Amino acid sequence: MLKTTLPVYRPVLPPVESLLPYLAGLDASRIYTNRGTLNEQLESRLALLLAGRAETLVTAASGTAALQAAILAHAGRPRGGRTLALIPGYTFVATAFAALAAGYEPLFCDLAPASWRLRPDDLPPGLHTERLGLVLPVAPFGEMPLQDDWSAFQARTGIPVVIDAAASFEAALAAPGAAVGAVPVALSFHATKSFSTGEGGAVLWADREGLVRAAQAMNFGMIYTRESRTAGFNGKLSEYHAAIGLAWLDGLDQRITARRRVAADYRAAAAAHGLADRLILPPEIASCYALFRADTGAEADAVAAALAAAGIETRRWYGLGVQAESYFRAHGAAPLPETERLAARILGLPIAEDIGAADIARILRTLATGDAHE
């Protein structure tokens, strides 16, 4: 096997020189965290971009922190026997760990056939909703959160809903306000995402008081005073990370252009090799992903092996589902057949803002023939 020459993802954060004007302000203010000026600027710019209006977003130290804060702000800690959080198996483990950190016991549910996301109509028959304190749907691979569907479910059932939309920055950017509603949405700004502060996240929500509660949860339950009044933890975004986000937004148009070029190169190479129907690409999903859809798990394994032999890395971004992870299996998670069938078939291919057309052609040539050479 060759040494990996094409990693599955290579982040490109803003260059150091673009950060210096923002960092210079920190020397003067000597405020480095605890919701400083740069954080306020970032929240304001992101709110206008993603929601079209102010006071609709609060930042977090990570996507997981955003999710945990949204849960605490919206559902609170479990009470009255409602200890379960319904979570689709097809997600990254952070979804389940955020629920655990907020005090809920994950209850993993399977996918409907031919789907990769949980919808209200897909809830398992016979589900004991009287024990549900929370539903955590996921917007896989950066799809648009189903705000209207889940807001209607929440209003109908009274069960709080929080959407894990870790990679959905671009979906929200393309339709400002569409992701914002009665259900809080958690975003991730990790280095692997299509907007990044290096590490970070945000809660997007139409409920202004809910956002205040989320900020309070991320400050040890303190807000306006030094008294801890609610459940909380340290989930604040530092001013250094806010500087990265502001510099990123300064170059947003150039990044969008670069990512569109990469997606176009992938489409052209896929068409040239008769594989156009086997790839899932932006804008259908976030631009930090390029996915190969195999017919079976065995085919996906063979494809991954052929690419690895050519030095090309692949990844099953959600593994075989959270329920298949060792920790959750050891705690009684049951197998989810549809989830595991789908997860086995979906492979992440290399993608980056600066990946070249020649490298993309090499990936598709290997997919088509098993040979990376002309």
C-alpha positions as CSV (number, residue, x, y, z in Angstrom):
1,M,0.0,0.0,0.0
2,L,1.3,3.4,-0.9
3,K,1.7,6.2,1.6
4,T,-1.4,8.4,1.6
5,T,-0.9,11.2,-0.8
6,L,-4.5,12.4,-1.0
7,P,-6.0,12.8,2.5
8,V,-9.8,12.7,2.7
9,Y,-9.9,16.3,3.9
10,R,-7.3,19.1,4.2
11,P,-8.6,22.2,5.9
12,V,-7.4,25.7,4.8
13,L,-7.9,28.3,7.5
14,P,-7.3,32.0,6.9
15,P,-3.6,32.9,6.6
16,V,-1.9,34.3,9.7
17,E,-1.5,37.8,8.1
18,S,-5.3,38.1,7.7
19,L,-5.7,37.5,11.5
20,L,-3.3,40.2,12.6
21,P,-5.6,43.2,12.5
22,Y,-8.1,41.4,14.7
23,L,-5.5,40.0,17.1
24,A,-3.9,43.5,17.5
25,G,-7.2,44.6,19.1
26,L,-6.8,41.9,21.7
27,D,-3.5,43.4,22.8
28,A,-5.3,46.7,23.4
29,S,-8.5,45.3,25.0
30,R,-6.9,42.4,26.9
31,I,-10.1,40.6,26.6
32,Y,-9.4,37.1,25.3
33,T,-12.6,35.2,26.0
34,N,-16.0,35.5,27.8
35,R,-17.9,37.0,24.9
36,G,-15.6,39.8,23.9
37,T,-15.8,42.3,21.1
38,L,-14.7,40.0,18.3
39,N,-17.2,37.4,19.4
40,E,-19.9,40.0,19.2
41,Q,-18.8,41.0,15.7
42,L,-18.8,37.4,14.6
43,E,-22.3,36.7,16.0
44,S,-23.6,39.8,14.3
45,R,-22.2,39.0,10.9
46,L,-23.2,35.4,11.0
47,A,-26.8,36.2,12.1
48,L,-27.3,38.5,9.2
49,L,-25.8,36.0,6.7
50,L,-27.7,32.9,8.0
51,A,-30.9,34.4,9.3
52,G,-31.2,37.8,7.7
53,R,-31.7,39.5,11.0
54,A,-29.9,40.1,14.3
55,E,-30.2,38.3,17.6
56,T,-30.7,34.8,16.1
57,L,-27.3,33.2,16.8
58,V,-25.0,32.6,19.7
59,T,-21.5,31.1,19.3
60,A,-20.0,28.1,21.1
61,A,-16.6,26.6,21.7
62,S,-17.5,23.6,19.5
63,G,-20.4,22.1,17.6
64,T,-20.9,19.7,20.5
65,A,-21.0,22.5,23.0
66,A,-23.6,24.3,20.8
67,L,-25.7,21.1,20.8
68,Q,-25.4,20.6,24.5
69,A,-26.2,24.3,25.2
70,A,-29.2,24.1,22.9
71,I,-30.5,21.1,24.7
72,L,-30.1,22.7,28.1
73,A,-31.7,25.9,26.9
74,H,-34.6,24.3,25.2
75,A,-35.4,21.0,26.9
76,G,-33.5,21.4,30.2
77,R,-32.2,18.5,32.2
78,P,-34.5,15.3,32.1
79,R,-37.4,15.4,34.5
80,G,-40.6,13.6,35.3
81,G,-39.5,10.3,33.8
82,R,-38.7,11.8,30.4
83,T,-35.1,10.6,30.3
84,L,-34.8,9.4,26.7
85,A,-33.4,11.3,23.7
86,L,-34.4,9.9,20.4
87,I,-31.4,10.0,18.0
88,P,-31.0,8.6,14.5
89,G,-28.2,6.1,14.3
90,Y,-26.8,7.7,11.2
91,T,-24.8,10.5,12.7
92,F,-21.5,11.3,14.3
93,V,-21.0,10.2,17.9
94,A,-21.0,13.9,19.1
95,T,-24.8,13.9,18.7
96,A,-25.2,11.2,21.3
97,F,-22.5,12.5,23.6
98,A,-24.1,15.9,23.8
99,A,-27.4,14.3,24.9
100,L,-25.5,12.3,27.5
101,A,-23.8,15.4,28.8
102,A,-27.2,17.0,29.2
103,G,-28.4,14.0,31.2
104,Y,-30.4,12.1,28.6
105,E,-30.1,8.4,27.7
106,P,-29.8,8.0,24.0
107,L,-32.4,5.9,22.2
108,F,-31.2,5.2,18.7
109,C,-33.7,4.7,15.9
110,D,-33.3,3.2,12.5
111,L,-33.7,5.0,9.1
112,A,-36.6,4.5,6.8
113,P,-35.6,2.6,3.7
114,A,-34.0,4.7,1.0
115,S,-33.5,7.6,3.4
116,W,-30.5,8.9,5.3
117,R,-32.3,11.3,7.7
118,L,-35.0,11.1,10.3
119,R,-38.3,12.8,9.6
120,P,-41.3,13.1,11.9
121,D,-43.3,10.6,9.8
122,D,-40.5,8.0,10.1
123,L,-40.6,7.6,13.9
124,P,-40.7,3.9,15.0
125,P,-44.2,2.5,15.5
126,G,-45.0,1.7,19.1
127,L,-42.5,4.4,20.3
128,H,-43.1,5.2,24.0
129,T,-43.2,8.9,23.6
130,E,-44.2,9.4,27.3
131,R,-40.5,8.7,28.1
132,L,-39.1,11.0,25.5
133,G,-37.7,14.2,26.8
134,L,-36.0,15.2,23.6
135,V,-35.7,14.4,19.9
136,L,-32.4,15.1,18.2
137,P,-32.8,14.9,14.4
138,V,-29.8,15.3,12.2
139,A,-29.2,17.2,8.9
140,P,-26.7,14.7,7.4
141,F,-23.7,16.0,5.4
142,G,-24.8,19.6,5.6
143,E,-28.3,19.3,4.2
144,M,-30.9,22.0,5.1
145,P,-32.4,21.3,8.5
146,L,-36.1,20.4,8.4
147,Q,-37.2,23.3,10.5
148,D,-40.8,23.4,9.5
149,D,-41.4,19.7,9.8
150,W,-39.8,19.5,13.2
151,S,-41.4,22.7,14.5
152,A,-44.8,21.2,13.6
153,F,-43.9,18.0,15.4
154,Q,-42.8,19.9,18.5
155,A,-46.0,22.0,18.6
156,R,-48.1,18.9,18.1
157,T,-46.4,16.6,20.7
158,G,-44.9,19.0,23.2
159,I,-41.6,17.1,22.9
160,P,-38.7,19.5,22.6
161,V,-36.6,19.1,19.4
162,V,-33.0,20.2,18.8
163,I,-31.5,19.7,15.3
164,D,-27.9,18.7,14.9
165,A,-27.0,20.5,11.6
166,A,-23.2,20.4,12.2
167,A,-22.2,20.9,8.5
168,S,-25.2,23.0,7.3
169,F,-23.6,26.5,7.2
170,E,-23.8,26.6,3.4
171,A,-27.4,25.4,3.3
172,A,-28.4,28.2,5.7
173,L,-26.3,30.7,3.8
174,A,-28.0,29.8,0.5
175,A,-31.5,30.5,2.0
176,P,-31.2,33.0,4.9
177,G,-33.8,32.4,7.5
178,A,-35.0,29.1,6.3
179,A,-33.1,27.2,9.0
180,V,-34.4,29.5,11.8
181,G,-37.5,28.8,13.7
182,A,-39.0,27.4,16.9
183,V,-36.5,24.5,17.0
184,P,-32.9,25.4,17.8
185,V,-30.3,24.3,15.3
186,A,-26.7,23.5,16.3
187,L,-23.9,24.2,13.8
188,S,-20.2,23.2,14.0
189,F,-17.3,25.4,13.0
190,H,-14.7,22.6,13.3
191,A,-11.7,22.7,10.9
192,T,-13.4,20.0,8.8
193,K,-16.5,22.2,8.1
194,S,-17.2,24.6,5.2
195,F,-17.0,27.5,7.6
196,S,-14.5,27.3,10.4
197,T,-13.1,29.1,13.4
198,G,-10.6,26.2,13.8
199,E,-12.8,24.8,16.5
200,G,-16.2,26.3,17.4
201,G,-19.9,26.2,16.8
202,A,-23.2,28.1,17.1
203,V,-26.8,27.9,18.1
204,L,-29.2,29.3,15.4
205,W,-32.7,30.0,16.8
206,A,-35.6,32.4,16.5
207,D,-36.1,32.5,20.3
208,R,-34.1,35.4,21.6
209,E,-34.6,34.4,25.2
210,G,-33.7,30.9,24.3
211,L,-30.4,32.1,23.0
212,V,-29.8,34.0,26.2
213,R,-30.4,30.7,28.1
214,A,-27.9,28.9,25.7
215,A,-25.3,31.5,26.4
216,Q,-26.0,31.1,30.1
217,A,-25.6,27.3,29.9
218,M,-22.2,27.9,28.2
219,N,-21.1,30.1,31.1
220,F,-21.6,27.7,34.0
221,G,-25.2,28.8,34.4
222,M,-24.3,32.4,34.9
223,I,-25.8,35.4,33.1
224,Y,-25.6,39.1,34.0
225,T,-24.3,38.1,37.5
226,R,-21.8,35.8,39.1
227,E,-24.5,33.5,40.4
228,S,-24.8,30.1,38.8
229,R,-28.6,29.7,38.4
230,T,-29.0,26.9,35.8
231,A,-27.1,23.8,34.6
232,G,-24.1,24.8,32.7
233,F,-20.5,24.2,31.6
234,N,-17.7,26.1,29.9
235,G,-18.7,26.3,26.2
236,K,-17.6,29.9,25.2
237,L,-15.8,30.7,22.0
238,S,-12.5,32.4,22.6
239,E,-11.6,35.8,20.9
240,Y,-8.8,34.0,19.1
241,H,-11.2,31.6,17.4
242,A,-13.6,34.5,16.7
243,A,-10.7,36.2,14.9
244,I,-10.3,33.2,12.6
245,G,-14.1,33.3,11.9
246,L,-14.0,37.0,11.0
247,A,-11.0,36.6,8.7
248,W,-12.8,33.6,7.1
249,L,-15.9,35.7,6.4
250,D,-13.7,38.4,4.9
251,G,-12.6,35.9,2.2
252,L,-16.0,34.1,1.9
253,D,-16.6,35.0,-1.7
254,Q,-13.3,33.6,-2.9
255,R,-13.8,30.4,-0.9
256,I,-17.3,29.9,-2.4
257,T,-15.7,30.3,-5.9
258,A,-13.0,27.8,-5.1
259,R,-15.4,25.2,-3.8
260,R,-17.7,25.5,-6.8
261,R,-14.7,24.9,-9.0
262,V,-13.9,21.7,-7.0
263,A,-17.5,20.4,-7.3
264,A,-17.5,21.2,-11.0
265,D,-14.2,19.3,-11.5
266,Y,-15.6,16.3,-9.6
267,R,-18.8,16.3,-11.8
268,A,-16.8,16.5,-15.0
269,A,-14.4,13.7,-14.0
270,A,-17.3,11.5,-12.8
271,A,-19.2,12.0,-16.1
272,A,-16.0,11.1,-18.0
273,H,-15.8,7.8,-16.3
274,G,-19.5,7.0,-16.3
275,L,-19.9,7.5,-12.5
276,A,-22.0,10.6,-12.3
277,D,-24.9,8.7,-10.7
278,R,-22.5,7.2,-8.0
279,L,-21.3,10.5,-6.5
280,I,-23.1,12.8,-4.1
281,L,-21.6,16.3,-4.4
282,P,-22.2,20.0,-3.5
283,P,-24.6,21.8,-3.5
284,E,-26.7,18.7,-2.7
285,I,-24.4,18.4,0.4
286,A,-21.9,20.6,2.0
287,S,-18.7,21.4,0.1
288,C,-16.5,19.8,2.7
289,Y,-17.8,16.4,1.4
290,A,-17.6,14.3,-1.7
291,L,-19.4,11.0,-1.3
292,F,-19.2,7.7,-3.3
293,R,-22.4,5.7,-3.1
294,A,-21.7,1.9,-3.5
295,D,-24.4,-0.6,-4.3
296,T,-23.3,-2.8,-1.3
297,G,-21.0,-2.6,1.7
298,A,-18.7,-5.2,0.1
299,E,-18.4,-3.0,-3.0
300,A,-17.5,0.0,-0.8
301,D,-14.9,-2.1,1.0
302,A,-13.3,-3.1,-2.3
303,V,-13.4,0.5,-3.6
304,A,-11.8,1.8,-0.3
305,A,-9.1,-0.9,-0.6
306,A,-8.3,0.0,-4.3
307,L,-8.1,3.7,-3.4
308,A,-5.9,3.0,-0.4
309,A,-3.6,1.0,-2.5
310,A,-3.2,4.1,-4.7
311,G,-2.5,6.3,-1.7
312,I,-6.0,7.8,-1.7
313,E,-7.7,8.0,1.7
314,T,-11.5,7.5,2.2
315,R,-13.7,7.6,5.2
316,R,-17.0,6.5,6.4
317,W,-17.8,9.8,8.1
318,Y,-20.5,8.4,10.4
319,G,-18.9,4.9,10.8
320,L,-21.6,2.3,10.7
321,G,-23.8,4.5,12.8
322,V,-23.5,5.6,16.4
323,Q,-25.2,2.4,17.7
324,A,-22.3,0.4,16.2
325,E,-19.6,2.2,18.2
326,S,-18.0,0.2,21.0
327,Y,-19.1,2.5,23.8
328,F,-22.7,2.5,22.9
329,R,-22.8,-1.3,22.1
330,A,-21.4,-1.9,25.6
331,H,-24.3,0.2,26.9
332,G,-27.0,-1.8,25.2
333,A,-27.5,-0.1,21.9
334,A,-29.3,-2.4,19.5
335,P,-28.4,-3.0,15.9
336,L,-30.1,-0.8,13.3
337,P,-30.2,-2.8,10.0
338,E,-31.2,0.0,7.6
339,T,-28.7,2.4,9.2
340,E,-25.9,-0.1,9.0
341,R,-26.7,-1.0,5.4
342,L,-26.6,2.6,4.3
343,A,-23.5,3.5,6.3
344,A,-21.6,0.6,4.9
345,R,-22.2,1.9,1.3
346,I,-21.3,5.6,1.7
347,L,-17.6,6.5,1.4
348,G,-16.1,10.0,1.8
349,L,-13.6,10.9,-1.0
350,P,-10.8,13.4,-0.8
351,I,-11.9,17.0,-1.1
352,A,-10.4,20.4,-0.2
353,E,-10.6,24.0,-1.5
354,D,-7.3,23.6,-3.3
355,I,-7.5,20.1,-4.6
356,G,-6.5,20.1,-8.2
357,A,-8.4,18.8,-11.2
358,A,-5.6,16.3,-11.9
359,D,-6.0,14.8,-8.4
360,I,-9.7,14.6,-8.8
361,A,-9.2,12.8,-12.2
362,R,-6.9,10.4,-10.5
363,I,-9.5,9.6,-7.8
364,L,-12.2,8.9,-10.5
365,R,-9.9,6.9,-12.6
366,T,-9.1,4.7,-9.7
367,L,-12.8,4.4,-8.8
368,A,-13.5,3.3,-12.4
369,T,-10.5,1.0,-13.0
370,G,-8.8,0.3,-9.7
371,D,-5.7,1.9,-11.3
372,A,-4.4,5.4,-10.4
373,H,-2.1,5.6,-13.5
374,E,-2.8,6.5,-17.0
